[in-house]
Amino acid sequence: EVQLVESGGGLVKPGGSLRLSCAASGFTFSSYSMNWVRQAPGKGLEWVSSISSSSSYIYYADSVKGRFTISRDNAKNSLYLQMNSLRAEDTAVYYCAREPPYPGRHFDYWGQGTLVTVSS
Amino acid sequence: QSVLTQPPSVSGAPGQRVTISCTGSSSNIGAGYDVHWYQQLPGTAPKLLIYGNSNRPSGVPDRFSGSKSGTSASLAITGLQAEDEADYYCQSYDSSLSGLYVFGTGTKVTVL
């Protein structure tokens, strides 16, 4: 059974940093691209970042470019999101999501999410 | 920010058919990229409902169907059931410089 479990969320002050993790199991993690998608309270879904299976290709939404860094450790079956210079508008539930192989470009499994609150 | 437009809400009585539209542009749906749909039940993570415009993952009832034409796509729910009350989002790839994947604005389906 595919499982994605996020952790690392919490309350952080504006300008602060936080590192999210996503532990994957039930599939060959190293064969899949992975993504982070967020959802602000009461709002819709927003794609945040994507990383290819071998970390060769990395993409970010304009809203987080230069502040967030996605990475992965295939040996540990884990995905990460380092978030720096956090702003109030980054407050959201952050989901990790698996992207199936080509043609892919969608998300077939999602974690339960971890809440990040940016507030003073 | 969403670049795919959906109606904020649709409603129907049990057993009825409802449709949700998803309108994009020449950099996403109109460029030929596939449209995918997700269902988000209250308080839960999104779940893949339709992929590749019209394909259902294993376990998704055939009451759900998708289609795409031009710069738009649609999700249809036939034989509406109480458990279908949820938020629905479309999603596609976008070739503009502002990002990789885009979501729709979301539609709340209410079963009357």
gemmi code that builds the backbone of each chain (N, CA, C; Angstrom):
import gemmi

chains = {
    "A": [
        ("GLU", (0.842, -1.197, 0.000), (0.000, 0.000, 0.000), (0.878, 1.248, 0.000)),
        ("VAL", (0.602, 2.146, -0.927), (1.351, 3.394, -0.992), (0.993, 4.272, 0.211)),
        ("GLN", (2.027, 4.759, 0.883), (1.801, 5.674, 2.009), (2.771, 6.841, 1.910)),
        ("LEU", (2.241, 8.023, 2.152), (3.036, 9.246, 2.221), (2.667, 9.939, 3.524)),
        ("VAL", (3.668, 10.158, 4.372), (3.404, 10.746, 5.689), (4.273, 11.983, 5.869)),
        ("GLU", (3.613, 13.147, 5.905), (4.324, 14.404, 6.102), (4.529, 14.696, 7.582)),
        ("SER", (5.566, 15.458, 7.872), (5.835, 15.914, 9.229), (6.647, 17.201, 9.163)),
        ("GLY", (6.760, 17.864, 10.301), (7.597, 19.050, 10.371), (6.864, 20.366, 10.409)),
        ("GLY", (5.545, 20.319, 10.241), (4.781, 21.563, 10.280), (4.720, 22.146, 11.681)),
        ("GLY", (4.249, 23.369, 11.765), (4.128, 24.007, 13.070), (3.982, 25.507, 12.932)),
        ("LEU", (4.094, 26.193, 14.085), (3.974, 27.649, 14.125), (5.362, 28.285, 14.032)),
        ("VAL", (5.510, 29.221, 13.127), (6.796, 29.892, 12.939), (6.535, 31.377, 12.710)),
        ("LYS", (7.461, 32.209, 13.152), (7.312, 33.662, 12.985), (7.677, 34.088, 11.564)),
        ("PRO", (7.093, 35.183, 11.093), (7.482, 35.697, 9.763), (8.984, 35.890, 9.681)),
        ("GLY", (9.544, 35.464, 8.546), (10.978, 35.523, 8.361), (11.709, 34.277, 8.826)),
        ("GLY", (11.008, 33.412, 9.513), (11.608, 32.194, 10.036), (11.711, 31.085, 9.004)),
        ("SER", (12.198, 29.940, 9.474), (12.423, 28.783, 8.598), (11.780, 27.542, 9.173)),
        ("LEU", (11.523, 26.596, 8.282), (10.923, 25.329, 8.678), (11.313, 24.294, 7.633)),
        ("ARG", (11.504, 23.053, 8.068), (11.812, 21.982, 7.122), (10.749, 20.904, 7.220)),
        ("LEU", (10.062, 20.671, 6.122), (9.059, 19.612, 6.063), (9.683, 18.334, 5.530)),
        ("SER", (9.155, 17.212, 6.015), (9.594, 15.909, 5.531), (8.388, 15.103, 5.077)),
        ("CYS", (8.629, 14.189, 4.172), (7.589, 13.274, 3.703), (8.214, 11.893, 3.599)),
        ("ALA", (7.725, 10.967, 4.434), (8.235, 9.601, 4.428), (7.363, 8.742, 3.521)),
        ("ALA", (7.995, 8.093, 2.562), (7.265, 7.296, 1.576), (7.466, 5.804, 1.838)),
        ("SER", (6.436, 5.022, 1.570), (6.532, 3.574, 1.683), (5.515, 2.920, 0.762)),
        ("GLY", (5.747, 1.649, 0.478), (4.798, 0.892, -0.337), (5.037, 0.970, -1.822)),
        ("PHE", (6.123, 1.658, -2.238), (6.455, 1.738, -3.660), (7.951, 2.050, -3.781)),
        ("THR", (8.466, 1.915, -4.994), (9.882, 2.183, -5.239), (10.081, 3.687, -5.382)),
        ("PHE", (10.365, 4.319, -4.259), (10.427, 5.781, -4.175), (11.367, 6.365, -5.229)),
        ("SER", (12.491, 5.734, -5.442), (13.516, 6.281, -6.325), (13.101, 6.311, -7.793)),
        ("SER", (11.954, 5.745, -8.113), (11.493, 5.704, -9.503), (10.472, 6.786, -9.841)),
        ("TYR", (10.104, 7.573, -8.851), (9.013, 8.537, -9.060), (9.444, 9.972, -8.811)),
        ("SER", (8.927, 10.878, -9.640), (9.000, 12.294, -9.319), (8.046, 12.570, -8.168)),
        ("MET", (8.389, 13.560, -7.368), (7.579, 13.908, -6.207), (7.310, 15.406, -6.199)),
        ("ASN", (6.231, 15.768, -5.548), (5.806, 17.155, -5.533), (5.337, 17.592, -4.145)),
        ("TRP", (5.340, 18.897, -3.932), (4.677, 19.516, -2.788), (3.541, 20.383, -3.332)),
        ("VAL", (2.379, 20.247, -2.710), (1.197, 21.036, -3.048), (0.665, 21.604, -1.734)),
        ("ARG", (0.237, 22.858, -1.737), (-0.259, 23.443, -0.500), (-1.676, 23.963, -0.654)),
        ("GLN", (-2.314, 24.147, 0.496), (-3.690, 24.632, 0.523), (-3.855, 25.568, 1.715)),
        ("ALA", (-4.004, 26.850, 1.424), (-4.237, 27.828, 2.488), (-5.607, 27.569, 3.107)),
        ("PRO", (-5.795, 27.949, 4.360), (-7.070, 27.693, 5.048), (-8.264, 28.213, 4.252)),
        ("GLY", (-9.198, 27.324, 3.932), (-10.398, 27.703, 3.214), (-10.196, 28.031, 1.750)),
        ("LYS", (-8.991, 27.763, 1.222), (-8.682, 28.110, -0.155), (-8.439, 26.861, -1.002)),
        ("GLY", (-8.079, 27.099, -2.268), (-7.851, 25.998, -3.192), (-6.428, 25.457, -3.143)),
        ("LEU", (-6.165, 24.536, -4.036), (-4.865, 23.887, -4.095), (-3.880, 24.714, -4.918)),
        ("GLU", (-2.627, 24.726, -4.483), (-1.564, 25.441, -5.192), (-0.337, 24.542, -5.290)),
        ("TRP", (0.112, 24.237, -6.491), (1.347, 23.481, -6.672), (2.523, 24.334, -6.214)),
        ("VAL", (3.466, 23.714, -5.483), (4.594, 24.441, -4.901), (5.910, 24.090, -5.580)),
        ("SER", (6.197, 22.783, -5.686), (7.508, 22.393, -6.190), (7.492, 20.945, -6.643)),
        ("SER", (8.425, 20.633, -7.557), (8.535, 19.283, -8.098), (9.997, 18.884, -8.193)),
        ("ILE", (10.284, 17.603, -7.959), (11.639, 17.091, -8.083), (11.580, 15.745, -8.798)),
        ("SER", (12.445, 15.561, -9.777), (12.448, 14.311, -10.527), (13.047, 13.187, -9.687)),
        ("SER", (12.956, 11.977, -10.190), (13.349, 10.797, -9.426), (14.811, 10.832, -8.972)),
        ("SER", (15.688, 11.362, -9.819), (17.117, 11.406, -9.473), (17.575, 12.805, -9.076)),
        ("SER", (16.618, 13.691, -8.841), (16.882, 15.089, -8.459), (17.493, 15.918, -9.583)),
        ("SER", (17.463, 15.399, -10.798), (18.055, 16.124, -11.925), (17.235, 17.341, -12.335)),
        ("TYR", (15.940, 17.253, -12.151), (15.053, 18.344, -12.555), (14.261, 18.823, -11.346)),
        ("ILE", (14.330, 20.097, -11.091), (13.648, 20.714, -9.956), (12.931, 21.973, -10.446)),
        ("TYR", (11.697, 22.140, -10.006), (10.891, 23.276, -10.419), (10.182, 23.869, -9.199)),
        ("TYR", (9.931, 25.180, -9.271), (9.239, 25.879, -8.193), (8.171, 26.806, -8.766)),
        ("ALA", (7.119, 27.016, -7.988), (6.162, 28.061, -8.298), (6.833, 29.411, -8.062)),
        ("ASP", (6.414, 30.407, -8.817), (7.004, 31.747, -8.658), (6.858, 32.250, -7.223)),
        ("SER", (5.772, 31.870, -6.575), (5.476, 32.375, -5.228), (6.475, 31.923, -4.174)),
        ("VAL", (7.250, 30.881, -4.463), (8.202, 30.371, -3.463), (9.641, 30.337, -3.976)),
        ("LYS", (9.830, 30.665, -5.244), (11.154, 30.592, -5.858), (12.125, 31.491, -5.100)),
        ("GLY", (13.302, 30.940, -4.786), (14.306, 31.691, -4.061), (14.182, 31.591, -2.555)),
        ("ARG", (13.058, 31.060, -2.069), (12.848, 30.936, -0.624), (12.735, 29.478, -0.179)),
        ("PHE", (12.171, 28.637, -1.033), (11.971, 27.224, -0.710), (12.950, 26.371, -1.515)),
        ("THR", (13.360, 25.257, -0.908), (14.233, 24.305, -1.592), (13.689, 22.892, -1.408)),
        ("ILE", (13.441, 22.221, -2.518), (12.976, 20.833, -2.470), (14.178, 19.918, -2.608)),
        ("SER", (14.145, 18.789, -1.910), (15.214, 17.810, -2.039), (14.659, 16.441, -1.685)),
        ("ARG", (15.443, 15.412, -1.923), (15.017, 14.059, -1.612), (16.227, 13.213, -1.273)),
        ("ASP", (15.979, 12.151, -0.503), (17.006, 11.171, -0.169), (16.417, 9.813, -0.522)),
        ("ASN", (16.807, 9.293, -1.669), (16.223, 8.035, -2.132), (16.616, 6.857, -1.226)),
        ("ALA", (17.746, 6.953, -0.584), (18.174, 5.884, 0.327), (17.275, 5.828, 1.560)),
        ("LYS", (16.704, 6.974, 1.904), (15.823, 7.045, 3.080), (14.347, 7.119, 2.703)),
        ("ASN", (14.058, 7.020, 1.397), (12.662, 7.102, 0.924), (11.973, 8.359, 1.458)),
        ("SER", (12.665, 9.465, 1.369), (12.156, 10.698, 1.963), (12.263, 11.891, 1.030)),
        ("LEU", (11.260, 12.751, 1.146), (11.182, 14.010, 0.407), (11.204, 15.142, 1.424)),
        ("TYR", (11.818, 16.245, 1.046), (11.934, 17.371, 1.974), (11.545, 18.682, 1.294)),
        ("LEU", (11.169, 19.643, 2.138), (10.952, 21.014, 1.659), (11.517, 21.955, 2.718)),
        ("GLN", (12.618, 22.601, 2.378), (13.201, 23.611, 3.251), (12.570, 24.947, 2.918)),
        ("MET", (11.927, 25.542, 3.922), (11.213, 26.803, 3.711), (11.883, 27.902, 4.517)),
        ("ASN", (12.414, 28.898, 3.832), (13.066, 30.039, 4.471), (12.288, 31.317, 4.197)),
        ("SER", (12.603, 32.348, 4.943), (11.969, 33.667, 4.760), (10.456, 33.536, 4.662)),
        ("LEU", (9.903, 32.806, 5.614), (8.468, 32.519, 5.561), (7.627, 33.776, 5.761)),
        ("ARG", (6.509, 33.792, 5.050), (5.569, 34.921, 5.082), (4.206, 34.421, 5.548)),
        ("ALA", (3.377, 35.355, 5.964), (2.035, 34.984, 6.408), (1.280, 34.230, 5.314)),
        ("GLU", (1.513, 34.607, 4.083), (0.801, 33.965, 2.970), (1.281, 32.547, 2.673)),
        ("ASP", (2.316, 32.106, 3.373), (2.758, 30.714, 3.241), (1.985, 29.792, 4.182)),
        ("THR", (1.145, 30.368, 5.032), (0.322, 29.563, 5.928), (-0.590, 28.649, 5.120)),
        ("ALA", (-0.474, 27.348, 5.355), (-1.227, 26.379, 4.558), (-0.977, 24.977, 5.084)),
        ("VAL", (-1.810, 24.058, 4.644), (-1.510, 22.643, 4.783), (-0.652, 22.257, 3.585)),
        ("TYR", (0.485, 21.613, 3.870), (1.401, 21.201, 2.810), (1.276, 19.697, 2.606)),
        ("TYR", (0.984, 19.307, 1.367), (0.855, 17.898, 1.011), (2.036, 17.474, 0.142)),
        ("CYS", (2.556, 16.282, 0.390), (3.453, 15.702, -0.599), (2.608, 14.789, -1.486)),
        ("ALA", (2.975, 14.728, -2.740), (2.172, 13.995, -3.706), (3.078, 13.297, -4.717)),
        ("ARG", (2.750, 12.059, -5.024), (3.523, 11.283, -5.981), (3.043, 11.562, -7.401)),
        ("GLU", (3.995, 11.621, -8.310), (3.675, 11.822, -9.721), (3.977, 10.522, -10.462)),
        ("PRO", (2.999, 9.922, -11.133), (3.255, 8.662, -11.829), (4.167, 8.891, -13.022)),
        ("PRO", (4.732, 7.798, -13.550), (5.637, 7.913, -14.697), (4.966, 8.476, -15.936)),
        ("TYR", (5.762, 8.775, -16.947), (5.294, 9.361, -18.202), (4.041, 8.652, -18.704)),
        ("PRO", (3.008, 9.420, -19.112), (3.024, 10.868, -19.282), (2.846, 11.670, -17.999)),
        ("GLY", (2.476, 11.026, -16.920), (2.436, 11.654, -15.610), (1.739, 12.998, -15.582)),
        ("ARG", (2.460, 13.975, -15.034), (1.948, 15.342, -14.939), (0.666, 15.436, -14.143)),
        ("HIS", (0.465, 14.484, -13.209), (-0.606, 14.580, -12.238), (-0.143, 13.865, -10.971)),
        ("PHE", (-1.024, 13.783, -9.994), (-0.631, 13.296, -8.679), (-1.545, 12.150, -8.267)),
        ("ASP", (-0.978, 10.933, -8.196), (-1.849, 9.789, -7.964), (-1.992, 9.393, -6.497)),
        ("TYR", (-1.063, 9.784, -5.663), (-1.187, 9.547, -4.228), (-0.755, 10.787, -3.469)),
        ("TRP", (-1.473, 11.071, -2.379), (-1.221, 12.239, -1.555), (-1.047, 11.820, -0.103)),
        ("GLY", (-0.240, 12.575, 0.611), (-0.160, 12.374, 2.051), (-1.321, 13.065, 2.738)),
        ("GLN", (-1.348, 12.988, 4.052), (-2.453, 13.580, 4.822), (-2.247, 15.062, 5.070)),
        ("GLY", (-1.030, 15.537, 4.832), (-0.739, 16.957, 4.975), (-0.191, 17.331, 6.332)),
        ("THR", (0.571, 18.424, 6.354), (1.084, 18.984, 7.596), (0.858, 20.492, 7.561)),
        ("LEU", (0.357, 21.030, 8.680), (-0.040, 22.444, 8.725), (1.139, 23.331, 9.108)),
        ("VAL", (1.369, 24.338, 8.292), (2.366, 25.359, 8.577), (1.640, 26.674, 8.830)),
        ("THR", (1.890, 27.257, 9.993), (1.270, 28.536, 10.331), (2.369, 29.570, 10.534)),
        ("VAL", (2.320, 30.640, 9.767), (3.301, 31.712, 9.869), (2.617, 32.919, 10.504)),
        ("SER", (3.000, 33.190, 11.738), (2.336, 34.260, 12.481), (3.228, 34.734, 13.615)),
        ("SER", (3.132, 36.005, 13.937), (3.905, 36.543, 15.048), (3.137, 36.433, 16.350)),
    ],
    "B": [
        ("GLN", (-1.289, 30.652, -7.616), (-2.552, 31.226, -8.056), (-3.170, 30.365, -9.173)),
        ("SER", (-4.495, 30.181, -9.104), (-5.200, 29.326, -10.040), (-5.312, 30.005, -11.390)),
        ("VAL", (-5.058, 29.242, -12.457), (-5.256, 29.776, -13.790), (-6.301, 28.982, -14.542)),
        ("LEU", (-6.877, 27.981, -13.881), (-7.986, 27.229, -14.447), (-9.245, 27.640, -13.698)),
        ("THR", (-10.291, 28.024, -14.447), (-11.493, 28.571, -13.834), (-12.599, 27.539, -13.743)),
        ("GLN", (-13.139, 27.388, -12.546), (-14.259, 26.489, -12.284), (-15.389, 27.275, -11.637)),
        ("PRO", (-16.635, 26.792, -11.765), (-17.726, 27.447, -11.032), (-17.545, 27.196, -9.541)),
        ("PRO", (-17.856, 28.179, -8.689), (-17.650, 27.996, -7.248), (-18.477, 26.859, -6.671)),
        ("SER", (-19.676, 26.662, -7.210), (-20.534, 25.637, -6.639), (-21.511, 25.094, -7.672)),
        ("VAL", (-21.865, 23.837, -7.488), (-22.941, 23.209, -8.236), (-23.709, 22.348, -7.247)),
        ("SER", (-24.975, 22.107, -7.541), (-25.773, 21.281, -6.639), (-26.752, 20.440, -7.446)),
        ("GLY", (-27.198, 19.383, -6.819), (-28.161, 18.508, -7.452), (-28.789, 17.580, -6.441)),
        ("ALA", (-29.938, 17.063, -6.791), (-30.625, 16.105, -5.928), (-30.019, 14.725, -6.119)),
        ("PRO", (-30.178, 13.867, -5.144), (-29.687, 12.484, -5.305), (-30.231, 11.868, -6.580)),
        ("GLY", (-29.329, 11.194, -7.323), (-29.728, 10.551, -8.556), (-29.576, 11.409, -9.797)),
        ("GLN", (-29.439, 12.716, -9.592), (-29.307, 13.603, -10.743), (-27.897, 13.596, -11.303)),
        ("ARG", (-27.736, 14.276, -12.443), (-26.434, 14.445, -13.093), (-25.998, 15.890, -12.952)),
        ("VAL", (-24.743, 16.067, -12.534), (-24.182, 17.415, -12.457), (-22.868, 17.435, -13.252)),
        ("THR", (-22.544, 18.600, -13.769), (-21.282, 18.758, -14.489), (-20.519, 19.953, -13.937)),
        ("ILE", (-19.199, 19.831, -13.956), (-18.304, 20.896, -13.505), (-17.381, 21.248, -14.662)),
        ("SER", (-17.349, 22.514, -15.015), (-16.484, 22.955, -16.113), (-15.142, 23.432, -15.582)),
        ("CYS", (-14.154, 23.388, -16.442), (-12.794, 23.816, -16.107), (-12.254, 24.519, -17.347)),
        ("THR", (-12.079, 25.828, -17.260), (-11.660, 26.610, -18.421), (-10.229, 27.082, -18.263)),
        ("GLY", (-9.416, 26.788, -19.247), (-8.008, 27.168, -19.217), (-7.650, 28.133, -20.331)),
        ("SER", (-6.429, 27.979, -20.843), (-5.941, 28.897, -21.873), (-4.997, 28.161, -22.820)),
        ("SER", (-4.387, 28.934, -23.707), (-3.519, 28.354, -24.730), (-2.198, 27.835, -24.177)),
        ("SER", (-1.904, 28.124, -22.905), (-0.651, 27.628, -22.321), (-0.861, 26.358, -21.504)),
        ("ASN", (-2.085, 25.929, -21.350), (-2.334, 24.706, -20.590), (-3.304, 23.789, -21.353)),
        ("ILE", (-4.570, 23.820, -21.038), (-5.519, 22.900, -21.679), (-5.522, 23.098, -23.196)),
        ("GLY", (-5.540, 24.348, -23.634), (-5.588, 24.647, -25.067), (-4.347, 24.230, -25.822)),
        ("ALA", (-3.253, 24.008, -25.100), (-2.010, 23.560, -25.734), (-1.980, 22.044, -25.903)),
        ("GLY", (-3.042, 21.398, -25.453), (-3.134, 19.952, -25.618), (-2.758, 19.143, -24.390)),
        ("TYR", (-2.430, 19.817, -23.303), (-2.043, 19.080, -22.094), (-3.267, 18.451, -21.435)),
        ("ASP", (-3.040, 17.290, -20.860), (-4.132, 16.552, -20.233), (-4.707, 17.289, -19.023)),
        ("VAL", (-5.964, 16.987, -18.738), (-6.641, 17.519, -17.557), (-6.915, 16.365, -16.593)),
        ("HIS", (-6.719, 16.626, -15.325), (-6.921, 15.631, -14.288), (-7.861, 16.224, -13.246)),
        ("TRP", (-8.580, 15.367, -12.541), (-9.560, 15.827, -11.561), (-9.319, 15.160, -10.210)),
        ("TYR", (-9.538, 15.928, -9.143), (-9.369, 15.443, -7.784), (-10.632, 15.730, -6.979)),
        ("GLN", (-10.928, 14.822, -6.079), (-12.025, 14.989, -5.132), (-11.433, 15.188, -3.743)),
        ("GLN", (-11.906, 16.207, -3.047), (-11.453, 16.441, -1.678), (-12.657, 16.444, -0.742)),
        ("LEU", (-12.808, 15.373, 0.000), (-13.861, 15.293, 1.007), (-13.489, 16.196, 2.172)),
        ("PRO", (-14.470, 16.665, 2.920), (-14.188, 17.601, 4.026), (-13.141, 17.067, 4.993)),
        ("GLY", (-12.117, 17.876, 5.230), (-11.097, 17.530, 6.213), (-10.107, 16.458, 5.788)),
        ("THR", (-10.095, 16.130, 4.501), (-9.183, 15.088, 4.032), (-8.301, 15.599, 2.900)),
        ("ALA", (-7.313, 14.782, 2.543), (-6.432, 15.128, 1.442), (-7.140, 14.898, 0.099)),
        ("PRO", (-6.716, 15.589, -0.937), (-7.290, 15.329, -2.258), (-7.032, 13.893, -2.691)),
        ("LYS", (-7.933, 13.418, -3.543), (-7.829, 12.055, -4.082), (-7.990, 12.131, -5.590)),
        ("LEU", (-7.128, 11.415, -6.320), (-7.223, 11.419, -7.774), (-8.520, 10.755, -8.225)),
        ("LEU", (-9.273, 11.458, -9.072), (-10.574, 10.976, -9.516), (-10.564, 10.597, -10.999)),
        ("ILE", (-9.954, 11.449, -11.819), (-9.852, 11.248, -13.258), (-8.452, 11.688, -13.683)),
        ("TYR", (-7.779, 10.884, -14.509), (-6.498, 11.301, -15.048), (-6.513, 11.173, -16.571)),
        ("GLY", (-5.641, 11.938, -17.214), (-5.589, 11.869, -18.674), (-6.924, 12.172, -19.331)),
        ("ASN", (-7.599, 13.187, -18.825), (-8.878, 13.696, -19.358), (-10.093, 12.826, -19.056)),
        ("SER", (-9.934, 11.494, -19.166), (-11.141, 10.670, -19.074), (-10.917, 9.300, -18.446)),
        ("ASN", (-9.766, 9.083, -17.847), (-9.461, 7.767, -17.283), (-9.713, 7.738, -15.782)),
        ("ARG", (-10.336, 6.664, -15.322), (-10.613, 6.515, -13.896), (-9.627, 5.550, -13.251)),
        ("PRO", (-8.982, 5.969, -12.144), (-8.132, 5.018, -11.407), (-8.983, 3.876, -10.870)),
        ("SER", (-8.331, 2.781, -10.586), (-9.015, 1.644, -10.000), (-9.747, 2.061, -8.725)),
        ("GLY", (-10.992, 1.653, -8.610), (-11.761, 1.948, -7.413), (-12.677, 3.157, -7.525)),
        ("VAL", (-12.485, 3.971, -8.546), (-13.355, 5.130, -8.736), (-14.601, 4.683, -9.511)),
        ("PRO", (-15.774, 4.958, -8.946), (-17.011, 4.507, -9.604), (-17.169, 5.097, -11.002)),
        ("ASP", (-17.839, 4.336, -11.880), (-18.012, 4.817, -13.254), (-19.080, 5.910, -13.348)),
        ("ARG", (-19.608, 6.335, -12.196), (-20.498, 7.503, -12.175), (-19.737, 8.785, -12.496)),
        ("PHE", (-18.421, 8.709, -12.335), (-17.580, 9.867, -12.602), (-16.969, 9.725, -13.993)),
        ("SER", (-17.071, 10.776, -14.796), (-16.484, 10.750, -16.133), (-15.938, 12.119, -16.484)),
        ("GLY", (-14.908, 12.120, -17.319), (-14.287, 13.370, -17.718), (-14.172, 13.492, -19.221)),
        ("SER", (-14.126, 14.736, -19.682), (-13.952, 15.005, -21.101), (-13.190, 16.306, -21.263)),
        ("LYS", (-12.671, 16.507, -22.481), (-11.897, 17.715, -22.758), (-12.145, 18.127, -24.203)),
        ("SER", (-12.245, 19.452, -24.395), (-12.424, 19.983, -25.742), (-11.880, 21.401, -25.787)),
        ("GLY", (-10.981, 21.640, -26.717), (-10.419, 22.983, -26.858), (-9.681, 23.414, -25.615)),
        ("THR", (-10.078, 24.561, -25.071), (-9.417, 25.087, -23.871), (-10.193, 24.765, -22.610)),
        ("SER", (-11.139, 23.819, -22.677), (-11.943, 23.484, -21.513), (-12.035, 21.984, -21.290)),
        ("ALA", (-12.435, 21.638, -20.092), (-12.672, 20.252, -19.724), (-13.897, 20.208, -18.829)),
        ("SER", (-14.456, 19.023, -18.661), (-15.633, 18.866, -17.817), (-15.566, 17.570, -17.036)),
        ("LEU", (-16.115, 17.633, -15.824), (-16.297, 16.453, -14.995), (-17.794, 16.263, -14.830)),
        ("ALA", (-18.273, 15.056, -15.097), (-19.686, 14.757, -14.915), (-19.846, 13.711, -13.823)),
        ("ILE", (-20.839, 13.938, -12.982), (-21.206, 12.960, -11.968), (-22.648, 12.563, -12.239)),
        ("THR", (-22.856, 11.311, -12.585), (-24.217, 10.834, -12.817), (-24.675, 10.020, -11.616)),
        ("GLY", (-25.983, 9.974, -11.408), (-26.494, 9.253, -10.250), (-25.898, 9.797, -8.957)),
        ("LEU", (-26.005, 11.105, -8.779), (-25.395, 11.799, -7.636), (-25.777, 11.130, -6.315)),
        ("GLN", (-24.773, 10.953, -5.456), (-25.000, 10.337, -4.148), (-24.536, 11.278, -3.041)),
        ("ALA", (-25.071, 11.069, -1.855), (-24.731, 11.934, -0.721), (-23.225, 11.982, -0.462)),
        ("GLU", (-22.558, 10.855, -0.686), (-21.109, 10.808, -0.411), (-20.281, 11.549, -1.453)),
        ("ASP", (-20.936, 12.049, -2.516), (-20.224, 12.820, -3.524), (-20.076, 14.285, -3.125)),
        ("GLU", (-20.694, 14.667, -2.017), (-20.592, 16.058, -1.558), (-19.150, 16.324, -1.133)),
        ("ALA", (-18.493, 17.184, -1.876), (-17.058, 17.420, -1.688), (-16.630, 18.598, -2.566)),
        ("ASP", (-15.351, 18.948, -2.455), (-14.752, 19.923, -3.354), (-14.039, 19.175, -4.481)),
        ("TYR", (-14.139, 19.713, -5.683), (-13.531, 19.089, -6.860), (-12.609, 20.086, -7.541)),
        ("TYR", (-11.420, 19.618, -7.913), (-10.431, 20.471, -8.547), (-9.943, 19.851, -9.860)),
        ("CYS", (-9.831, 20.667, -10.895), (-9.158, 20.222, -12.105), (-7.692, 20.641, -12.021)),
        ("GLN", (-6.870, 20.020, -12.850), (-5.428, 20.306, -12.812), (-4.831, 19.989, -14.176)),
        ("SER", (-3.842, 20.770, -14.567), (-3.173, 20.525, -15.839), (-1.735, 21.002, -15.767)),
        ("TYR", (-0.998, 20.764, -16.814), (0.363, 21.260, -16.954), (0.286, 22.610, -17.657)),
        ("ASP", (1.183, 23.523, -17.282), (1.185, 24.838, -17.909), (2.570, 25.142, -18.454)),
        ("SER", (2.632, 25.573, -19.700), (3.922, 25.805, -20.349), (4.436, 27.238, -20.197)),
        ("SER", (3.734, 28.046, -19.420), (4.204, 29.409, -19.215), (5.381, 29.385, -18.245)),
        ("LEU", (6.000, 30.524, -18.038), (7.199, 30.586, -17.204), (6.888, 30.613, -15.716)),
        ("SER", (5.611, 30.775, -15.353), (5.286, 31.012, -13.948), (5.149, 29.748, -13.115)),
        ("GLY", (5.257, 28.609, -13.709), (5.119, 27.390, -12.921), (4.952, 26.181, -13.797)),
        ("LEU", (4.810, 25.040, -13.142), (4.749, 23.782, -13.870), (3.322, 23.249, -13.967)),
        ("TYR", (2.685, 23.155, -12.813), (1.346, 22.596, -12.754), (0.370, 23.637, -12.215)),
        ("VAL", (-0.835, 23.611, -12.739), (-1.849, 24.557, -12.298), (-3.110, 23.814, -11.899)),
        ("PHE", (-3.795, 24.368, -10.905), (-5.051, 23.809, -10.432), (-6.199, 24.744, -10.782)),
        ("GLY", (-7.380, 24.188, -10.804), (-8.575, 24.988, -10.938), (-8.922, 25.665, -9.631)),
        ("THR", (-9.886, 26.570, -9.702), (-10.297, 27.337, -8.531), (-11.115, 26.524, -7.557)),
        ("GLY", (-11.574, 25.358, -7.986), (-12.324, 24.478, -7.105), (-13.829, 24.676, -7.192)),
        ("THR", (-14.566, 23.579, -7.090), (-16.034, 23.607, -7.125), (-16.583, 22.785, -5.974)),
        ("LYS", (-17.460, 23.390, -5.215), (-18.128, 22.677, -4.125), (-19.389, 22.036, -4.679)),
        ("VAL", (-19.485, 20.732, -4.571), (-20.687, 20.019, -4.983), (-21.544, 19.749, -3.755)),
        ("THR", (-22.779, 20.209, -3.820), (-23.730, 20.006, -2.733), (-24.841, 19.082, -3.210)),
        ("VAL", (-25.108, 18.065, -2.395), (-26.206, 17.148, -2.690), (-27.422, 17.603, -1.889)),
        ("LEU", (-28.453, 17.998, -2.590), (-29.621, 18.602, -1.944), (-30.455, 17.586, -1.172)),
    ],
}
model = gemmi.Model(1)
for chain_id, residues in chains.items():
    chain = gemmi.Chain(chain_id)
    for i, (resn, *xyz) in enumerate(residues, 1):
        res = gemmi.Residue()
        res.name, res.seqid = resn, gemmi.SeqId(i, " ")
        for name, pos in zip(("N", "CA", "C"), xyz):
            atom = gemmi.Atom()
            atom.name, atom.element = name, gemmi.Element(name[0])
            atom.pos, atom.b_iso = gemmi.Position(*pos), 0.0
            res.add_atom(atom)
        chain.add_residue(res)
    model.add_chain(chain)
structure = gemmi.Structure()
structure.add_model(model)
structure.setup_entities()
